[in-house]
Amino acid sequence: MTRSFDHLTSIRGQVALVTGGTAGIGGACTERFAREGAVAIAIGRDPAKGARLVNRLESEGNEAYFYSCDCTQEKQVLNTSSQILERWGYVDILCNIAGGWIEAPPIEEVTTDALRHSFDWNVTSKFLITKVFISSMKARGYGRIVNMSSTTGRRGRVDAALQYSTMEAGVLGFTRALALQLAPHGITVNAIAPGTTRTPRAERHSEERLASTARSIPVQRLATVEEQAHAIWYLCTPGASYTTGAILDVNGGSWTG
């Protein structure tokens, strides 16, 4: 008799929300969730990208939606979340992918405005969007939250801005603290710490630079966005119910601490 594990791996019919969900790792997550049969909701700042993604997924017979929202702006988050909750009543899965890499000036050149911008982009955005959906998760006794951090938040990097390394480490602290608060409510909170991944942002760099980075990674290549989305998908499945407060390193062996 073949044993089925569908009850551990299926997210069919669940409502899955992805911030930064139109491109890169976030876009790959939206696509993965839609193709797994979830109601996939992407939040982003570019309506044109959102429309293209939704049209492509719908043409394949999937259920996908896009909401335009800057997750660093509380009023926009409140407005967008109220529309989502009015339509579906809750989200089962929340992936906080919005944020991003910043190149490294020396500390003498880092302004307080740059520090605040990085905090808003990488930490405040996750705090605001998470806060508005917690009550509905608690009411149902179920939820999966995954925050995007970075290998840079684990170890620092000489070519990453001081504020970026600081904020990505902050995301890890936010994840661990929130996991402890929400564990009694059936809600798991985890983070993914990707290594260098071939995203549209990474591909702005020269192929020479990307090749040099790949040679520094034990597996000798960059990650694909689909590989990162697959790791995130695992943390969002029903079977990941005993995994909370964890940081999943998906970096090809470049950091193993």
Long-range contacts (C-beta under 8 A, 24 or more apart in sequence): 5-239, 7-238, 7-239, 8-237, 8-238, 8-239, 9-237, 9-238, 9-239, 10-36, 10-37, 10-237, 10-238, 11-36, 11-37, 11-38, 11-92, 11-93, 11-233, 11-236, 11-237, 11-238, 12-36, 12-37, 12-38, 13-37, 13-38, 13-39, 14-38, 14-39, 14-92, 14-93, 15-39, 15-41, 15-88, 15-90, 15-91, 15-92, 15-93, 16-40, 16-41, 16-91, 16-92, 16-93, 16-95, 16-236, 17-41, 17-43, 17-84, 17-91, 17-93, 17-94, 17-95, 17-129, 17-133, 18-42, 18-43, 18-95, 18-97, 19-43, 19-44, 19-71, 19-95, 19-96, 19-97, 19-98, 19-125, 19-126, 19-129, 20-44, 20-97, 20-98, 20-99, 20-148, 21-53, 21-66, 21-95, 21-97, 22-46, 22-49, 22-50, 22-53, 22-66, 23-49, 23-199, 23-200, 24-97, 24-197, 24-199, 24-200, 24-201, 24-225, 25-97, 25-148, 25-194, 25-197, 25-199, 25-225, 25-228, 25-229, 25-232, 26-95, 26-97, 26-98, 26-148, 27-53, 27-225, 28-225, 28-226, 28-228, 28-229, 29-95, 29-97, 29-229, 29-232, 29-233, 30-57, 30-64, 31-57, 31-229, 32-226, 32-229, 32-230, 32-232, 32-233, 33-93, 33-233, 33-236, 34-62, 34-63, 34-64, 35-60, 35-62, 36-233, 37-62, 38-63, 38-92, 38-93, 39-63, 39-65, 39-88, 40-64, 40-65, 41-65, 41-66, 41-67, 41-84, 41-91, 42-66, 42-67, 43-67, 43-68, 43-69, 43-71, 43-80, 43-98, 43-129, 44-68, 44-69, 44-98, 45-69, 45-70, 71-98, 71-125, 71-126, 71-128, 71-129, 72-120, 72-121, 72-124, 72-125, 72-128, 74-128, 77-128, 77-129, 77-132, 78-132, 81-129, 81-132, 81-133, 85-132, 85-133, 85-136, 89-136, 90-133, 90-136, 90-137, 90-139, 90-140, 91-133, 91-136, 91-137, 91-143, 92-137, 92-142, 92-143, 92-144, 93-143, 93-144, 93-145, 93-146, 93-236, 94-129, 94-130, 94-133, 94-143, 94-144, 94-145, 94-146, 95-145, 95-146, 95-148, 95-232, 95-236, 96-125, 96-126, 96-129, 96-130, 96-145, 96-146, 96-147, 96-148, 97-148, 98-125, 98-126, 98-148, 99-125, 99-126, 99-148, 99-167, 99-171, 100-201, 101-150, 101-152, 101-160, 101-164, 101-201, 102-160, 102-161, 102-163, 102-164, 103-159, 103-160, 103-161, 104-157, 104-158, 104-159, 104-160, 104-161, 104-162, 104-164, 105-161, 107-162, 110-161, 110-162, 110-163, 114-161, 114-163, 115-163, 118-161, 118-163, 118-164, 118-166, 118-167, 119-163, 119-167, 119-170, 121-167, 122-164, 122-167, 122-168, 122-170, 122-171, 123-167, 123-170, 123-171, 123-174, 126-171, 126-174, 127-174, 130-178, 134-182, 134-187, 137-182, 137-185, 137-187, 138-182, 138-185, 138-187, 140-186, 141-185, 141-186, 142-186, 142-187, 143-182, 143-185, 143-186, 143-187, 143-188, 144-187, 144-188, 144-235, 144-236, 144-237, 144-240, 145-178, 145-182, 145-187, 145-188, 145-189, 145-190, 146-189, 146-190, 146-191, 146-192, 146-232, 146-235, 146-236, 147-171, 147-174, 147-175, 147-189, 147-190, 147-191, 147-192, 148-191, 148-192, 148-194, 149-175, 149-191, 149-192, 149-193, 149-247, 150-193, 150-194, 151-193, 151-194, 151-195, 151-196, 151-249, 151-251, 151-254, 151-255, 153-193, 154-193, 154-247, 154-249, 154-255, 154-257, 155-255, 155-257, 168-193, 172-247, 175-245, 175-247, 176-245, 179-244, 179-245, 180-245, 182-244, 183-244, 183-245, 186-241, 188-235, 188-240, 188-241, 188-243, 188-244, 189-244, 189-245, 190-235, 190-240, 190-243, 190-244, 190-245, 190-246, 190-247, 190-248, 191-246, 191-247, 191-248, 192-228, 192-231, 192-232, 192-235, 192-247, 192-248, 192-250, 193-247, 193-248, 193-249, 193-250, 193-251, 193-255, 194-223, 194-228, 194-250, 194-251, 195-222, 195-223, 195-249, 195-250, 195-251, 195-252, 195-254, 195-255, 196-222, 196-223, 196-251, 196-254, 197-222, 197-223, 197-224, 197-225, 197-227, 197-228, 198-222, 198-223, 198-224, 198-225, 199-225, 216-254, 217-251, 217-252, 217-253, 217-254, 218-252, 218-253, 218-254, 219-252, 219-253, 220-252, 221-252, 222-252, 223-250, 223-251, 223-252
